[in-house]
Amino acid sequence: MNGLATVLIVLGLFLLGGVYSFVKQGIGKSVITLLAVSAGFCLLAGVLRLDYWN
């Protein structure tokens, strides 16, 4: 099950990169908030999954 945790962590980091890009471009705050929350959940789920299965 480490593969799923890795995918979640990579997806969370990818979404954080999107947040950074959107902040620099000045995109709407609702999109930035949605991406930031999604990234946080992906990273949290990935880390908890690694901790649980190992």
C-alpha positions in Angstrom: 0.0 0.0 0.0 3.0 2.3 -0.1 2.2 3.1 -3.7 -1.0 4.8 -2.9 0.6 6.8 -0.1 3.3 7.9 -2.6 0.7 8.9 -5.2 -1.2 11.0 -2.6 2.0 12.8 -1.4 3.1 13.5 -5.0 -0.4 14.7 -5.9 -0.4 17.0 -2.8 2.9 18.5 -3.8 1.7 19.0 -7.3 -1.3 20.8 -6.0 0.9 23.0 -3.8 2.8 24.0 -6.9 -0.4 25.0 -8.5 -1.3 27.1 -5.4 2.1 28.9 -5.7 1.6 29.5 -9.4 -1.9 30.8 -9.0 -0.8 33.2 -6.2 1.9 34.6 -8.4 -0.6 35.0 -11.3 -3.2 36.6 -9.0 -6.0 34.1 -9.7 -9.1 34.2 -7.5 -8.9 33.4 -3.8 -11.6 30.8 -3.9 -9.6 28.7 -6.4 -6.4 29.1 -4.4 -8.3 28.1 -1.2 -9.8 25.0 -2.8 -6.4 23.9 -4.2 -4.7 24.5 -0.8 -7.3 22.5 1.1 -7.1 19.7 -1.5 -3.3 19.7 -1.3 -3.4 19.6 2.5 -5.8 16.6 2.5 -3.7 14.7 0.0 -0.5 15.3 1.9 -2.2 14.4 5.2 -3.8 11.2 3.8 -0.5 10.2 2.3 1.5 10.7 5.4 -1.1 9.0 7.6 -1.2 6.1 5.2 2.6 5.7 5.3 2.5 5.8 9.1 -0.4 3.3 9.4 0.9 0.7 7.0 4.6 0.8 8.2 
